């Protein structure tokens, strides 16, 4: 491409970024479409022009996905992948494009196609030199959720463990992403009735979240609730009570944005109290919850 064309494309990319950052997605889409048109006009057999066209398609696809125009976004991503033609020097971008396609199909409620693209993205990131391990971990976590949703718990476990292994090695235990995957694995083990393993995963997640965020944080409150559920299954009922109470206090202090979480935790705690024979206490807490939720939602 000649220098004026290269300069124009650079200006359009900068404008696109500014518009996206400001939330002006409709104008961002116009800028992205202008970049696609210009790079398509100058498209030739040389790799620079192909890369410029693929980059413009990816950028427009991302804007379309933000606008929930998922089918149109998929068209741009597919066209970009076709242009890059599985080139070894573009494995990172091809992986990104497949990851974006997976996200679009997930939003379209096409889990099988989402899984296909996320697996292909993982393959690209693993083949990249050096391997893009954090991207692999993120996709393994996504695939774990998809497998869990179809009750394929063994496959889900394999993906979550892969993500946890990478994150633990790359980021360490005391990182929020490691804690998030520990939490996901704990929820899987609880569903699979591996209660001791669920307990340990939720304990690890809680320890990290308390260290990183303190007690007045939604992730910490979530971990208190999840650990309480696991402790009930391992017979540690008095300890479960304490964690239910901490979860309840945490979400109650976070305000209206976490009303649904507060309602779920209260339901769990009241069920526990009734099982303990503390029906009057459960009724008092449920009554208090109704007042709090009414004030939040009014």
One Martini backbone bead per residue (centre of mass of N, CA, C, O) as a GRO file, in nm:
protein
  298
    1UNK     BB    1   0.100   0.034   0.017
    2UNK     BB    2   0.062   0.350   0.025
    3UNK     BB    3   0.110   0.612   0.233
    4UNK     BB    4  -0.176   0.747   0.230
    5UNK     BB    5  -0.333   0.485   0.289
    6UNK     BB    6  -0.196   0.412   0.554
    7UNK     BB    7  -0.278   0.676   0.697
    8UNK     BB    8  -0.586   0.646   0.675
    9UNK     BB    9  -0.610   0.380   0.831
   10UNK     BB   10  -0.489   0.490   1.091
   11UNK     BB   11  -0.706   0.704   1.142
   12UNK     BB   12  -0.950   0.508   1.153
   13UNK     BB   13  -0.848   0.344   1.395
   14UNK     BB   14  -0.836   0.575   1.599
   15UNK     BB   15  -1.133   0.652   1.573
   16UNK     BB   16  -1.251   0.384   1.654
   17UNK     BB   17  -1.133   0.373   1.939
   18UNK     BB   18  -1.259   0.634   2.045
   19UNK     BB   19  -1.557   0.552   1.998
   20UNK     BB   20  -1.557   0.296   2.170
   21UNK     BB   21  -1.460   0.424   2.438
   22UNK     BB   22  -1.730   0.623   2.431
   23UNK     BB   23  -1.982   0.436   2.309
   24UNK     BB   24  -1.991   0.498   1.985
   25UNK     BB   25  -2.093   0.246   1.786
   26UNK     BB   26  -2.218   0.358   1.527
   27UNK     BB   27  -1.971   0.528   1.443
   28UNK     BB   28  -1.771   0.295   1.459
   29UNK     BB   29  -1.898   0.136   1.226
   30UNK     BB   30  -1.836   0.342   1.007
   31UNK     BB   31  -1.529   0.338   1.042
   32UNK     BB   32  -1.493   0.034   0.991
   33UNK     BB   33  -1.620   0.032   0.706
   34UNK     BB   34  -1.415   0.223   0.581
   35UNK     BB   35  -1.172   0.036   0.631
   36UNK     BB   36  -1.275  -0.201   0.466
   37UNK     BB   37  -1.305  -0.057   0.195
   38UNK     BB   38  -1.011   0.041   0.164
   39UNK     BB   39  -0.868  -0.240   0.193
   40UNK     BB   40  -1.021  -0.370  -0.045
   41UNK     BB   41  -0.921  -0.179  -0.270
   42UNK     BB   42  -0.599  -0.263  -0.191
   43UNK     BB   43  -0.614  -0.551  -0.253
   44UNK     BB   44  -0.363  -0.810  -0.263
   45UNK     BB   45  -0.096  -1.045  -0.264
   46UNK     BB   46   0.017  -0.896  -0.043
   47UNK     BB   47   0.043  -0.919   0.299
   48UNK     BB   48  -0.022  -0.630   0.391
   49UNK     BB   49  -0.305  -0.610   0.258
   50UNK     BB   50  -0.425  -0.857   0.394
   51UNK     BB   51  -0.385  -0.767   0.688
   52UNK     BB   52  -0.551  -0.506   0.670
   53UNK     BB   53  -0.819  -0.644   0.598
   54UNK     BB   54  -0.838  -0.837   0.840
   55UNK     BB   55  -0.829  -0.617   1.059
   56UNK     BB   56  -1.085  -0.467   0.969
   57UNK     BB   57  -1.279  -0.706   1.003
   58UNK     BB   58  -1.228  -0.750   1.303
   59UNK     BB   59  -1.316  -0.472   1.402
   60UNK     BB   60  -1.604  -0.486   1.292
   61UNK     BB   61  -1.686  -0.743   1.437
   62UNK     BB   62  -1.659  -0.626   1.724
   63UNK     BB   63  -1.874  -0.408   1.694
   64UNK     BB   64  -2.108  -0.592   1.615
   65UNK     BB   65  -2.100  -0.752   1.881
   66UNK     BB   66  -2.162  -0.509   2.065
   67UNK     BB   67  -2.446  -0.475   1.892
   68UNK     BB   68  -2.564  -0.774   1.850
   69UNK     BB   69  -2.444  -0.852   1.547
   70UNK     BB   70  -2.364  -1.169   1.508
   71UNK     BB   71  -2.385  -1.256   1.213
   72UNK     BB   72  -2.216  -1.028   1.091
   73UNK     BB   73  -1.966  -1.086   1.256
   74UNK     BB   74  -1.915  -1.371   1.147
   75UNK     BB   75  -1.861  -1.287   0.857
   76UNK     BB   76  -1.603  -1.126   0.917
   77UNK     BB   77  -1.440  -1.347   1.057
   78UNK     BB   78  -1.439  -1.551   0.825
   79UNK     BB   79  -1.302  -1.368   0.616
   80UNK     BB   80  -1.042  -1.328   0.775
   81UNK     BB   81  -0.959  -1.624   0.790
   82UNK     BB   82  -0.941  -1.668   0.485
   83UNK     BB   83  -0.714  -1.458   0.437
   84UNK     BB   84  -0.496  -1.600   0.635
   85UNK     BB   85  -0.465  -1.911   0.569
   86UNK     BB   86  -0.312  -2.049   0.815
   87UNK     BB   87  -0.082  -1.876   0.911
   88UNK     BB   88   0.183  -1.900   1.127
   89UNK     BB   89   0.218  -1.572   1.167
   90UNK     BB   90  -0.126  -1.566   1.252
   91UNK     BB   91  -0.224  -1.733   1.507
   92UNK     BB   92  -0.325  -1.516   1.701
   93UNK     BB   93  -0.551  -1.403   1.516
   94UNK     BB   94  -0.699  -1.664   1.452
   95UNK     BB   95  -0.765  -1.721   1.746
   96UNK     BB   96  -0.932  -1.466   1.799
   97UNK     BB   97  -1.147  -1.522   1.582
   98UNK     BB   98  -1.247  -1.789   1.702
   99UNK     BB   99  -1.320  -1.673   1.978
  100UNK     BB  100  -1.529  -1.471   1.867
  101UNK     BB  101  -1.710  -1.682   1.736
  102UNK     BB  102  -1.778  -1.828   1.995
  103UNK     BB  103  -1.916  -1.586   2.133
  104UNK     BB  104  -2.136  -1.546   1.920
  105UNK     BB  105  -2.261  -1.833   1.939
  106UNK     BB  106  -2.324  -1.815   2.237
  107UNK     BB  107  -2.524  -1.574   2.203
  108UNK     BB  108  -2.697  -1.762   1.988
  109UNK     BB  109  -2.725  -2.050   2.113
  110UNK     BB  110  -2.448  -2.224   1.991
  111UNK     BB  111  -2.261  -2.442   2.157
  112UNK     BB  112  -2.126  -2.623   1.942
  113UNK     BB  113  -1.995  -2.392   1.776
  114UNK     BB  114  -1.847  -2.260   2.004
  115UNK     BB  115  -1.667  -2.504   2.073
  116UNK     BB  116  -1.525  -2.531   1.803
  117UNK     BB  117  -1.389  -2.247   1.810
  118UNK     BB  118  -1.246  -2.273   2.086
  119UNK     BB  119  -1.072  -2.513   2.005
  120UNK     BB  120  -0.929  -2.374   1.767
  121UNK     BB  121  -0.809  -2.147   1.933
  122UNK     BB  122  -0.640  -2.321   2.120
  123UNK     BB  123  -0.467  -2.441   1.899
  124UNK     BB  124  -0.338  -2.176   1.809
  125UNK     BB  125  -0.217  -2.091   2.088
  126UNK     BB  126  -0.041  -2.352   2.119
  127UNK     BB  127   0.123  -2.312   1.836
  128UNK     BB  128   0.238  -2.075   1.928
  129UNK     BB  129   0.540  -1.860   1.931
  130UNK     BB  130   0.468  -1.866   2.203
  131UNK     BB  131   0.249  -1.980   2.398
  132UNK     BB  132  -0.091  -1.868   2.479
  133UNK     BB  133  -0.183  -1.949   2.787
  134UNK     BB  134  -0.404  -1.750   2.886
  135UNK     BB  135  -0.590  -1.805   2.647
  136UNK     BB  136  -0.624  -2.103   2.697
  137UNK     BB  137  -0.752  -2.076   2.978
  138UNK     BB  138  -1.004  -1.915   2.898
  139UNK     BB  139  -1.116  -2.136   2.703
  140UNK     BB  140  -1.126  -2.371   2.901
  141UNK     BB  141  -1.335  -2.236   3.081
  142UNK     BB  142  -1.558  -2.213   2.871
  143UNK     BB  143  -1.571  -2.521   2.806
  144UNK     BB  144  -1.651  -2.604   3.088
  145UNK     BB  145  -1.929  -2.471   3.088
  146UNK     BB  146  -2.047  -2.621   2.846
  147UNK     BB  147  -2.016  -2.907   2.963
  148UNK     BB  148  -2.181  -2.862   3.220
  149UNK     BB  149  -2.454  -2.787   3.072
  150UNK     BB  150  -2.450  -3.107   2.954
  151UNK     BB  151  -2.336  -3.299   3.192
  152UNK     BB  152  -2.015  -3.311   3.122
  153UNK     BB  153  -1.813  -3.349   3.385
  154UNK     BB  154  -1.544  -3.466   3.286
  155UNK     BB  155  -1.484  -3.252   3.072
  156UNK     BB  156  -1.506  -3.009   3.254
  157UNK     BB  157  -1.276  -3.087   3.443
  158UNK     BB  158  -1.049  -3.085   3.234
  159UNK     BB  159  -1.073  -2.784   3.165
  160UNK     BB  160  -1.046  -2.659   3.448
  161UNK     BB  161  -0.770  -2.789   3.510
  162UNK     BB  162  -0.618  -2.656   3.282
  163UNK     BB  163  -0.667  -2.367   3.371
  164UNK     BB  164  -0.547  -2.394   3.657
  165UNK     BB  165  -0.262  -2.479   3.583
  166UNK     BB  166  -0.187  -2.227   3.424
  167UNK     BB  167  -0.255  -2.004   3.633
  168UNK     BB  168  -0.073  -2.107   3.857
  169UNK     BB  169   0.194  -2.086   3.687
  170UNK     BB  170   0.157  -1.778   3.576
  171UNK     BB  171   0.006  -1.623   3.848
  172UNK     BB  172  -0.090  -1.783   4.076
  173UNK     BB  173  -0.294  -1.813   4.348
  174UNK     BB  174  -0.293  -1.482   4.402
  175UNK     BB  175  -0.544  -1.466   4.179
  176UNK     BB  176  -0.845  -1.395   4.040
  177UNK     BB  177  -0.843  -1.613   3.814
  178UNK     BB  178  -0.774  -1.852   3.989
  179UNK     BB  179  -1.017  -1.822   4.178
  180UNK     BB  180  -1.239  -1.853   3.965
  181UNK     BB  181  -1.165  -2.146   3.882
  182UNK     BB  182  -1.189  -2.269   4.159
  183UNK     BB  183  -1.489  -2.205   4.181
  184UNK     BB  184  -1.582  -2.365   3.931
  185UNK     BB  185  -1.476  -2.638   4.032
  186UNK     BB  186  -1.641  -2.646   4.291
  187UNK     BB  187  -1.919  -2.649   4.153
  188UNK     BB  188  -1.873  -2.909   4.001
  189UNK     BB  189  -1.819  -3.096   4.246
  190UNK     BB  190  -2.091  -3.048   4.376
  191UNK     BB  191  -2.261  -3.162   4.138
  192UNK     BB  192  -2.086  -3.447   4.154
  193UNK     BB  193  -2.038  -3.517   4.470
  194UNK     BB  194  -1.742  -3.388   4.544
  195UNK     BB  195  -1.715  -3.255   4.843
  196UNK     BB  196  -1.417  -3.230   4.925
  197UNK     BB  197  -1.325  -3.086   4.666
  198UNK     BB  198  -1.516  -2.850   4.687
  199UNK     BB  199  -1.412  -2.742   4.954
  200UNK     BB  200  -1.120  -2.679   4.860
  201UNK     BB  201  -1.182  -2.487   4.626
  202UNK     BB  202  -1.347  -2.279   4.796
  203UNK     BB  203  -1.124  -2.219   4.996
  204UNK     BB  204  -0.920  -2.107   4.795
  205UNK     BB  205  -1.094  -1.881   4.682
  206UNK     BB  206  -1.147  -1.732   4.947
  207UNK     BB  207  -0.858  -1.671   5.035
  208UNK     BB  208  -0.791  -1.499   4.788
  209UNK     BB  209  -1.024  -1.291   4.799
  210UNK     BB  210  -0.960  -1.178   5.078
  211UNK     BB  211  -0.674  -1.084   5.008
  212UNK     BB  212  -0.757  -0.897   4.760
  213UNK     BB  213  -1.067  -0.766   4.860
  214UNK     BB  214  -1.195  -0.864   5.100
  215UNK     BB  215  -1.522  -0.866   5.249
  216UNK     BB  216  -1.635  -0.613   5.058
  217UNK     BB  217  -1.716  -0.839   4.819
  218UNK     BB  218  -1.878  -1.029   4.590
  219UNK     BB  219  -1.675  -1.265   4.565
  220UNK     BB  220  -1.652  -1.324   4.863
  221UNK     BB  221  -1.949  -1.377   4.918
  222UNK     BB  222  -1.976  -1.610   4.721
  223UNK     BB  223  -1.765  -1.795   4.863
  224UNK     BB  224  -1.911  -1.825   5.127
  225UNK     BB  225  -2.159  -1.967   5.011
  226UNK     BB  226  -2.017  -2.204   4.865
  227UNK     BB  227  -1.876  -2.317   5.114
  228UNK     BB  228  -2.127  -2.372   5.281
  229UNK     BB  229  -2.244  -2.588   5.091
  230UNK     BB  230  -2.003  -2.781   5.118
  231UNK     BB  231  -2.006  -2.811   5.432
  232UNK     BB  232  -2.275  -2.954   5.451
  233UNK     BB  233  -2.171  -3.216   5.295
  234UNK     BB  234  -1.926  -3.259   5.527
  235UNK     BB  235  -2.065  -3.180   5.825
  236UNK     BB  236  -2.000  -2.851   5.869
  237UNK     BB  237  -2.240  -2.671   6.008
  238UNK     BB  238  -2.116  -2.446   6.186
  239UNK     BB  239  -1.937  -2.334   5.958
  240UNK     BB  240  -2.158  -2.279   5.755
  241UNK     BB  241  -2.304  -2.063   5.914
  242UNK     BB  242  -2.078  -1.850   5.910
  243UNK     BB  243  -2.072  -1.823   5.596
  244UNK     BB  244  -2.360  -1.737   5.553
  245UNK     BB  245  -2.339  -1.478   5.725
  246UNK     BB  246  -2.117  -1.345   5.554
  247UNK     BB  247  -2.271  -1.343   5.288
  248UNK     BB  248  -2.511  -1.179   5.384
  249UNK     BB  249  -2.353  -0.928   5.477
  250UNK     BB  250  -2.216  -0.869   5.210
  251UNK     BB  251  -2.472  -0.828   5.023
  252UNK     BB  252  -2.621  -0.621   5.203
  253UNK     BB  253  -2.377  -0.402   5.175
  254UNK     BB  254  -2.398  -0.369   4.838
  255UNK     BB  255  -2.688  -0.349   4.751
  256UNK     BB  256  -2.899  -0.338   4.471
  257UNK     BB  257  -2.704  -0.488   4.266
  258UNK     BB  258  -2.733  -0.759   4.485
  259UNK     BB  259  -3.025  -0.875   4.525
  260UNK     BB  260  -3.017  -1.160   4.400
  261UNK     BB  261  -2.791  -1.269   4.580
  262UNK     BB  262  -2.931  -1.218   4.848
  263UNK     BB  263  -3.171  -1.403   4.794
  264UNK     BB  264  -3.011  -1.669   4.757
  265UNK     BB  265  -2.865  -1.674   5.031
  266UNK     BB  266  -3.116  -1.660   5.209
  267UNK     BB  267  -3.239  -1.923   5.112
  268UNK     BB  268  -3.009  -2.104   5.209
  269UNK     BB  269  -3.013  -2.020   5.509
  270UNK     BB  270  -3.309  -2.084   5.575
  271UNK     BB  271  -3.293  -2.381   5.509
  272UNK     BB  272  -3.085  -2.444   5.722
  273UNK     BB  273  -3.246  -2.348   5.971
  274UNK     BB  274  -3.483  -2.545   5.935
  275UNK     BB  275  -3.309  -2.801   5.959
  276UNK     BB  276  -3.228  -2.699   6.264
  277UNK     BB  277  -3.516  -2.582   6.387
  278UNK     BB  278  -3.507  -2.250   6.306
  279UNK     BB  279  -3.785  -2.115   6.210
  280UNK     BB  280  -3.810  -1.833   6.337
  281UNK     BB  281  -3.541  -1.724   6.228
  282UNK     BB  282  -3.604  -1.766   5.929
  283UNK     BB  283  -3.853  -1.579   5.922
  284UNK     BB  284  -3.707  -1.319   6.007
  285UNK     BB  285  -3.506  -1.310   5.770
  286UNK     BB  286  -3.716  -1.315   5.542
  287UNK     BB  287  -3.855  -1.053   5.629
  288UNK     BB  288  -3.609  -0.870   5.605
  289UNK     BB  289  -3.558  -0.922   5.309
  290UNK     BB  290  -3.821  -0.804   5.196
  291UNK     BB  291  -3.753  -0.515   5.286
  292UNK     BB  292  -3.486  -0.479   5.138
  293UNK     BB  293  -3.589  -0.545   4.849
  294UNK     BB  294  -3.806  -0.325   4.841
  295UNK     BB  295  -3.603  -0.087   4.864
  296UNK     BB  296  -3.433  -0.162   4.612
  297UNK     BB  297  -3.702  -0.185   4.398
  298UNK     BB  298  -3.842   0.114   4.435
   0.00000   0.00000   0.00000
